[in-house]
Amino acid sequence: MLPHLRVDPNKACLRTPVVRWGILAFTGAVLAAVALALGTPSQAAAGSHGCPDLSLCLYKTEADWTADHPSATYQGVTRDPQDLGPEAYGSYAVYSALGDVRAILTLLGAQNGQAHGICVSPGEQRVLYPDTVTTIHIDEKSGC
């Protein structure tokens, strides 16, 4: 409180029901506006396709993809390619919310069984099916 603005709580104007209800209504409106702007914690944490910010998300099935329900999420730069666990191996689709780094995925081709790599840029989404994703490498470089 500023020293030159002193409020006496015993003054009649602050004790009237109209003033108290006005202050409460204003405070409630401000809190509601802030809550609406921030959203719920799950909304704030999830970006496109339900993928948390700064993550690479894999969706095991088409149903997971259409429901925006990632089966596996990966974060942080990795030194070497990482083998995927059962929740991500062979995923249907990928979405990158990595920010400013790229991800390199290794896929086995459905037609010839040959391994090949694809680069996924930040904000990129891609259906991987019918190929089978086997490894992931999050690189510190920004572009593909």
N, C-alpha and C positions, 0 to 999 in steps of 0.2 A: 504494500500500500504506500502511496506517495505521502510524504510527511505533511503536505499542505491540504490533503484531502482526508479529513478525519470524519468518520461516520460514527455517530452516537447510536448504538443499538436500542437505546431507550426512547428515541424519537418516535413519535406516533406514526409518521409516514411509513416507516419500515415494518411496523407491527400490524398494519391493516391487512386483512385477508386478500384484498385485491392486489396489493403490491407483492405479497408473498406468493400468491398463485401466479402472478406475472413472471416473477423471477424463476419459479419452478418450471413454468411452461417454456420459458426461453432456454433454460439449462437443458431440459429434456429435448427440445428441438435441436440444439447444438449437438448433443450426444447422439441423437438419432442420425443426424446428417453425417457425423464422423463414422459411425458404424456402417452406414450405407456405403460410404465412399471406400472404406477398407474391405468390406465384404466379410464373409465368414472366414475362419482360418483355412479351411480347405479350399475356398475360392482364391484366397490370396496366395496359397502355396502352389496351386495348380495353374499351369499355363494352357496352351493349346493341346487338345486331345488328352487332357487330364495329366499332362506331363509336368512335374515340378520344374521351376526355373533352375537353370544350370545343370540339367540332366539330359541324358539320352534315354529314351524310353523304347522298349520293345513290347510288342503286342502279340501274344502267342497265337491267337485266333482272329478271324475276321469279326467275330462277335465282340471280342475285347476291343478291337480297333473302333468299331462303330459305337460302342458304349463308352469310349474314352476312358478305358480302364487298363492302364499299363500292367503287363505281367511282370516286367523287370525294369528297374531303373539303374543307370550307371552315372557316376559323377567323378570328376577329377581326371587329370592327365595320367595316363598309364605309361610305364616305361616300355613294355612289350605287349603284344596282343594277348588278350585274356580269353581262355576257353569259356564258353557260356555254359551255365548250368541248365538243368531240365526246364526251368521256368522261362528260359529265353532261347534255348537252342531250337532252331527251326521256326523262329517267329514269323508271323504273317506280315507284319509291318513295323516300321521304325519312324520315330519322330525325334528331332533334335531341338532341345531347348538349351543347348550348351552355352549360349552367349556368344563368345568370340573364338571358340576352338572347334575343330572338326573331329569327326570320328571316321575311322577306317574299319569297315566290316569285311570279313572274309565269308564268301558264300560258296557253296557247292552247287554247280549248275544242275538243274533238274534233267536236262536232256543229255548232257555228256559226263556229269560227275566231276568235271574239272573245277578246281578251286580258282576263284577270282576275287579281287578286291573292289569295293566301291567306296567312294568318299561321300559322307553325309555332312553337309554344311549346316550351320546354325539356322533354325527355322525351317529346315527341309523336312518333308514327309515323303515316305516312299513305301510302296507295297513290295515286299520281298518275294512273296509266294509266286511261283512254285519253287524257287531256289531255296536252299537251306542255309541260314546264317549259322556260322560255327564259332567265330571269334570276333572280338571287338578291341579296337585300339583307339583311345582318345588321345589325340595329338595336340601339341601346344600351338600348332600353326592355325591360322584363321581361315584360310580358303582352301578350296579343293583344286 
